[in-house]
């Protein structure tokens, strides 16, 4: 593989981590800011806090991150219904951090399962390794095929689970039974009903969500 092609592969692979570190000031490396700039680390953490998304009819339909919620507000496709006490600063403006936003145009939500993706698998499994039971940041989790692909295991809702790197390496190319592991729960598709259950769980921590979730 040529050097140019390798560079392209690596740049795509780490695009997500680069985007997450973009809140760090330009004159610092991510590693330096992690250990020597607590303010930058706090801002990065704040931008990944959960925000409840309501349909135009005030029906709860999703949970997104502060970063995405603020993009929707700035584009004018949503408005803030509840706010955090925290603020984020840009070069010219100060923005309050939203806790609940509402879409200005009604969005039809189909009843079928959500799209199969890494993000939705981690959300379904609540960022919890399904083998050791520990909760991790998204960056410290991967996806594991319960039945390995070498054994015919498919990339499906029923065969993919959130897994920490340590358990993933320990399990290797084996089934959970062969590795001496036990699944925390049986994997299943992530439906809108599942999503609303998670919204209510998070809502217990944020009283600003409760009037939209518990009725």
C-alpha positions in Angstrom: 0.0 0.0 0.0 1.4 3.4 -0.9 2.2 6.1 1.7 -0.6 8.3 0.3 -3.2 5.6 0.5 -2.1 4.6 4.0 -2.4 8.2 5.1 -6.0 8.3 3.7 -7.0 5.1 5.6 -5.6 6.4 8.9 -7.2 9.8 8.5 -10.6 8.3 8.0 -10.1 5.9 10.9 -9.3 8.7 13.3 -11.7 11.3 11.9 -14.1 10.8 14.8 -11.4 11.2 17.5 -10.0 14.3 15.8 -13.5 15.9 15.7 -14.0 15.1 19.4 -10.7 16.8 20.2 -11.4 19.9 18.1 -12.6 21.8 21.2 -9.0 21.9 22.4 -7.3 25.1 21.7 -5.2 25.1 18.5 -1.8 25.7 20.3 -2.1 22.5 22.3 -2.0 18.8 21.4 -4.9 16.7 22.7 -2.6 14.7 25.0 -1.2 17.9 26.5 -4.6 19.4 27.1 -5.9 16.2 28.7 -3.4 16.4 31.5 -2.6 20.1 31.7 -5.8 21.9 30.7 -8.7 20.9 32.9 -10.9 23.6 31.4 -10.6 22.1 27.9 -11.4 18.6 29.2 -14.4 20.0 31.0 -15.6 21.7 27.8 -15.2 18.5 25.8 -17.1 16.5 28.4 -19.9 19.1 28.4 -20.3 18.9 24.7 -21.2 15.2 25.0 -23.8 15.6 27.7 -27.2 14.2 26.8 -30.0 16.5 25.4 -33.6 15.4 25.1 -35.1 16.0 21.6 -38.8 16.6 21.3 -40.9 16.5 18.1 -42.8 19.6 17.1 -45.7 18.1 19.1 -43.6 17.9 22.3 -43.4 14.1 22.0 -39.9 12.9 23.1 -38.2 11.2 20.1 -34.5 11.0 20.7 -31.5 11.8 22.9 -28.5 13.6 21.3 -25.3 15.3 22.5 -25.0 19.0 23.4 -22.8 19.4 20.3 -25.4 18.2 17.9 -28.2 20.0 19.7 -26.5 23.3 19.4 -25.9 22.7 15.7 -29.7 22.2 15.3 -30.4 25.4 17.3 -27.9 27.5 15.2 -29.4 26.2 12.0 -32.9 27.3 13.1 -34.5 23.8 12.9 -35.0 23.5 16.7 -35.6 25.8 19.7 -34.5 25.3 23.3 -37.2 24.4 25.8 -35.0 23.9 28.8 -31.5 25.2 29.5 -28.5 24.1 31.6 -26.8 26.6 33.8 -23.6 26.1 31.8 -22.4 28.2 28.9 -20.0 27.7 26.0 -18.0 30.5 24.5 -17.0 31.1 20.9 -14.8 33.9 19.6 -17.7 36.3 19.4 -20.6 34.8 21.3 -21.7 33.1 24.5 -24.3 30.3 24.2 -26.4 28.7 26.9 -26.2 24.9 26.9 -29.6 23.3 26.1 -31.1 20.4 28.2 -34.2 20.0 26.1 -34.8 21.1 22.5 -37.9 20.9 20.3 -37.9 20.5 16.5 -39.8 23.3 14.8 -41.1 21.0 12.0 -42.9 17.8 12.7 -40.9 14.7 11.9 -42.5 11.4 11.2 -40.9 8.6 13.3 -41.4 5.1 11.8 -42.1 2.3 14.2 -39.4 -0.1 12.9 -36.1 -0.5 14.5 -33.4 2.1 14.3 -30.5 1.9 11.8 -27.9 -0.6 12.8 -24.8 1.5 13.8 -22.1 1.6 16.4 -23.7 4.7 18.0 -27.1 2.9 18.3 -25.5 -0.3 19.6 -23.7 1.7 22.4 -26.9 3.6 23.2 -28.9 0.4 23.4 -26.4 -1.1 25.7 -26.0 2.1 27.7 -22.3 2.4 27.1 -21.9 -0.8 29.3 -19.6 -3.6 28.4 -21.9 -6.6 28.1 -19.3 -9.0 29.5 -17.7 -7.2 32.5 -20.7 -4.9 33.2 -18.6 -1.7 33.5 -19.7 1.6 32.0 -17.2 3.3 29.7 -17.0 6.4 27.5 -17.8 5.7 23.9 -14.2 6.1 22.9 -13.2 3.2 25.2 -15.8 0.8 23.8 -15.8 -1.4 20.7 -18.4 -3.8 19.2 -18.1 -7.5 19.6 -19.7 -10.3 17.6 -21.2 -12.7 20.1 -20.9 -15.5 17.6 -17.6 -14.7 15.8 -17.7 -13.8 12.1 -15.3 -16.7 11.5 -18.1 -19.0 12.8 -20.7 -17.5 10.6 -21.8 -14.8 13.0 -23.6 -11.9 11.3 -23.4 -8.1 11.9 -26.9 -7.8 13.3 -28.7 -6.4 16.3 -28.9 -9.9 17.8 -25.2 -10.6 17.4 -23.5 -7.3 18.2 -22.9 -6.0 21.7 -20.9 -3.2 23.3 -17.6 -4.4 24.7 -14.6 -2.9 26.3 -11.2 -3.5 24.7 -10.0 -5.7 27.5 -12.9 -8.1 27.3 -12.8 -8.0 23.5 -9.1 -9.0 23.5 -9.8 -11.7 26.1 -12.7 -13.2 24.3 -10.9 -13.2 21.0 -12.3 -15.5 18.3 -14.4 -17.5 20.7 -18.0 -17.6 21.8 -18.8 -16.2 25.3 -19.2 -19.7 26.6 -15.9 -20.8 25.3 -14.2 -17.7 26.8 -16.0 -18.2 30.2 -18.0 -15.0 29.7 -21.7 -14.4 30.4 -23.7 -11.8 28.6 -25.3 -9.1 30.8 -28.5 -9.2 28.7 -29.7 -10.8 25.5 -29.0 -8.4 22.6 -32.1 -7.2 20.7 -33.1 -4.6 18.1 -33.2 -1.0 19.2 -36.8 0.2 18.7 -38.4 3.5 19.6 -39.9 1.8 22.7 -36.4 0.9 23.8 -35.3 4.5 23.2 -38.1 5.9 25.4 -37.1 3.6 28.2 -33.6 5.0 28.1 -34.9 8.6 28.0 -36.9 7.9 31.2 -33.8 6.4 32.9 -31.7 9.5 32.0 -34.7 11.7 33.0 -34.4 10.6 36.6 -31.1 12.5 36.7 -32.3 15.7 35.1 -35.5 17.2 36.5 -35.8 19.4 33.4 -36.7 16.3 31.4 -39.4 14.9 33.7 -42.4 16.9 32.6 -41.8 15.7 29.0 -41.2 12.0 29.9 -43.5 11.2 32.8 -47.1 11.8 32.0 
